[in-house]
Amino acid sequence: MKKRWLALGAVALLGAGGYYGFQANKYRLPGLIQDWQSPVQPNRPVAWQQGPAKPPEGKRPPNIILIVADDLGWNDISLNGGGVAGGIVQTPNIDALARQGVNFTAAYAANATCSPSRAAMMTGRYPTRFGFEYTAVPVEFAENLAHGGGIGPLKPVFHQELITDDIPDYPDMGVPASEVTIAEAVKAAGYHTIHIGKWHLGEAPALQPNAQGFDESLAVLAGAAKFLPDDDADAVNAKLPWDPIDRFLWANLRHAVTFNGGERFHPKGHMTDYFADQAIAAIDANRNRPFFLYLAFNAPHTPLQATKEDYAKLPQIKDHKTRVYGAMIAQLDRRIGDVMAELKRTGLDDNTLVIFTSDNGGAWYTGIPNLNAPYRGWKATFFEGGIRTPLFMRWPGHIAPGSARADATGHLDIFATIAAAAGAKLPTDRVMDSQDILAGPAKRNALYWRSGDYRAVRAGDWKLQVTKRPAKVRLYDLATDPTEQHDLAAQQPQRVAELQAMLAAQNRDMAKPIWPGLFEGPIRIDVPMNAPWKAGQDYIYWTN
């Protein structure tokens, strides 16, 4: 009898161990399921459609290239007076885009995280107009974040009660097919449309780039990808043990791309090199016809992975993660320079509008301070550090080199600006928030941001942020306080009321989110995630 009870006890322990083991590793399921459904195949060549053998007679429309970096901090660009590691890492090729064209110094991301910002660029509309309020992530991702320990007394919040049967599956979280993308607009005007890089606007076939106006797409459909396999001989990895996002990414991402919606396969080499090489090949294939290229690098988004060669060039950076991050920035800059050199080699340089931006500010979870200096805040905050973004446009003969403009603009205006350059029509059956900023400053009263109960508005030089957690309003005069150091809400109640009324009026016209914000997490405004908690640190809760 004693042996029987011992055996039953062992079975129970094994069962309990299996259950808790499963719960502890449940965050790995998305990657494992995708490996089962769509194994990553070996690398294969990409055959870009070839344009005409000879260029057409007479004047041709300009080619247009939109280059988007991923989580690039304001201070990562040396033109802005900085550069990674106190200026050790310079960005001469990115800087050149501004010096040879126009630098919009008061440009804003449409949101403080990846997906909604990209949705705004692609549609020319506030993403909240069509329910794209939150970055698309699997439910398991949100649960994984909720299992983190929080920061000091600030604990994450997971809204289990919002999980309902009508939440779209992760692949169906994207820009609705009813929206008109910039690719669809310029394609109708005779352009060949190409997407290379990150998409993050829906993985279901009806939401992929080829269904949203792109003739060809070499894509990372999800929000991130491995730059190299973990154990690649050329990889230098930097893992961030304090960050549950990083833990999820290393467990679930693969070194993989798809071409025109086909099966996943390994790219050749580091993802940044691969995307640049393929952009060069696509430019060459289309040199004799007008093309629109959306080149969306996934650098320097985590997971942090550099090549050994780029890492070796920065021995003066002693902190390992910062050195890897800096190497990724240097590589990104160099490869953008190679893309620009291809335009010169093919004789397309003078007839190409090149636009450069980032989807949002640098991320707090990297553990690297000052990514967005001199601004406060990070990705996933509506402080200037989270939404003030580089926006450079270069178009020889049309944009005076060395220009600078301080009028408020940003991602929203990319659609109309590209459409005007291409001679494409804007949709007339819906509200469009985009304006052609090469024709002059946008004529609007304000810019707005929303993620759940966190709202912000900039009207003129006044900016209001409203949070529910903590329950607070913050008012800043950006004319005298561009880095948001002095909250004037208590001194200016009338202005606060006016701006809150503007926020309320704007939100009345917005759509219900297509999927809910399941997770609320604390983000400290002035220090990165790995900094120790100190009483009195300013913070917000970000909903996604």
Secondary structure, DSSP 8 states (H G I E B T S, - for coil): -HHHHHHHHHHHHHHHHHHHHHHHHGGGHHHHHHHHHS--B-----------SS--SS----EEEEEEESS--GGGSGGGT--HHHHTS--HHHHHHHHTSEEETTEE-SSSSHHHHHHHHHHSS-GGGGT--S----HHHHHHHHTS--BTTB--EE-GGG--TTS--GGG-S--TTS--HHHHHHHTT-EEEEEEE--S--SGGGSGGGTT-SEEEEE-SS---SS-TT-TTEEEE--TT-HHHHHHHHH--S-BEETT---B--SSSHHHHHHHHHHHHHHHTTTS-EEEEEE--TTSSSEEEEHHHHHT-TT--SHHHHHHHHHHHHHHHHHHHHHHHHHHTT-GGGEEEEEEESS---GGG--TTTTTTS---TTS-SHHHHB--EEEE-TTTS-TTEEE-S-EEGGGHHHHHHHHHT----SSS------GGGSS---S-EEEEETTEEEEEETTEEEEEETTTTEEEEEETTT-TT-----TTT-HHHHHHHHHHHHHHHHTS---SS---EEEEEESSS-TTS---TT--EEEEE-
